[in-house]
Amino acid sequence: MSSHPYGTGTVAEAERREELASALARVEQRIEEACRAAGRRRSEITLIAVTKTYPASDIRLLAGLGVTDIGENRDQEASAKVAECADLDLTWHFIGQLQTNKARSVVRYADLIHSVDRSRLVTVLSREAVRAGREVGCLVQVSLDPPTPEGTSGRGGARPEEVLDLAGQIAAAEGLRLRGVMAVAPLGGDPAEAFARLREIARAVQAEHPDAGIISAGMSGDLAEAIACGATHVRIGTALLGRRKTFVR
Ligand SMILES: *Cc1c(COP(=O)(O)O)cnc(C)c1O
């Protein structure tokens, strides 16, 4: 996909801006309603626009509409967009499964990595963050999927019983800062039940690490359930940008 599907100042750009503005207004309304229902303040929630598969021109339009936080899940795509948006004041979230050979690149632009799910990754991220002279925020990704016979989760995420160990490792690692936890609701499961489990895990982490108060949970289909269970960061793609043509997760 070209990063500039239309020129600036064109009718196509104005139409896309309108489309994004009304989608953003609908998402804002859903967040506000969920906050009201949960007795929480809107200011407790950070909206992350998940722009994977969409061009940097959309990020630019969203920034113009007041969006400050952008989520991407693949290093190659993310690093190109970060470069194209270098003039904008944005916070970048890396939310995808992360291979250790991408760590060097990701620590250079990510403000918060949501997908730290294994010890080996902590070691490599720490080394590369130090090398880059950066302090990078990290969340422990928790698997809320039913355990498989092999004890692994194909979609990434540490098993709940591994989370405190991993959190401790991140907290002790040079160049990294433990900020909290992240999860994706199980496919086909009840998101409310899963996010309630995540809240308990988040409490246990924060009891040992008082500064690690972030709960990244909730996507286009389940943001209300996530906010009801204490989410501080929601990651919204489809409801803001439209349905993706390619399946990427
Ligand atoms: C794609 C993605 C999202 C956004 O999902 P939507 O259902 O499109 O809102 C959120 N979190 C992660 C980890 C993703 O990969």
The ligand as an SDF file (V2000), in Angstrom:
LIG
                    3D

 15 15  0  0  0  0  0  0  0  0999 V2000
   -5.0110   -5.4060   15.6150 C   0  0  0  0  0  0  0  0  0  0  0  0
   -4.9010   -5.3420   17.0860 C   0  0  0  0  0  0  0  0  0  0  0  0
   -5.7930   -4.5460   17.8490 C   0  0  0  0  0  0  0  0  0  0  0  0
   -6.9360   -3.7660   17.2410 C   0  0  0  0  0  0  0  0  0  0  0  0
   -7.9880   -4.6520   16.9690 O   0  0  0  0  0  0  0  0  0  0  0  0
   -9.3930   -4.1470   16.3900 P   0  0  0  0  0  0  0  0  0  0  0  0
  -10.2930   -5.2960   16.6670 O   0  0  0  0  0  0  0  0  0  0  0  0
   -9.1980   -3.8880   14.9390 O   0  0  0  0  0  0  0  0  0  0  0  0
   -9.7750   -2.9270   17.1530 O   0  0  0  0  0  0  0  0  0  0  0  0
   -5.5910   -4.5070   19.2190 C   0  0  0  0  0  0  0  0  0  0  0  0
   -4.6110   -5.2060   19.8240 N   0  0  0  0  0  0  0  0  0  0  0  0
   -3.7510   -5.9870   19.1270 C   0  0  0  0  0  0  0  0  0  0  0  0
   -2.6960   -6.7330   19.8620 C   0  0  0  0  0  0  0  0  0  0  0  0
   -3.8700   -6.0810   17.7510 C   0  0  0  0  0  0  0  0  0  0  0  0
   -3.0170   -6.8640   17.0730 O   0  0  0  0  0  0  0  0  0  0  0  0
  1  2  1  0
  2  3  1  0
  2 14  2  0
  3  4  1  0
  3 10  2  0
  4  5  1  0
  5  6  1  0
  6  7  2  0
  6  8  1  0
  6  9  1  0
 10 11  1  0
 11 12  2  0
 12 13  1  0
 12 14  1  0
 14 15  1  0
M  END
$$$$
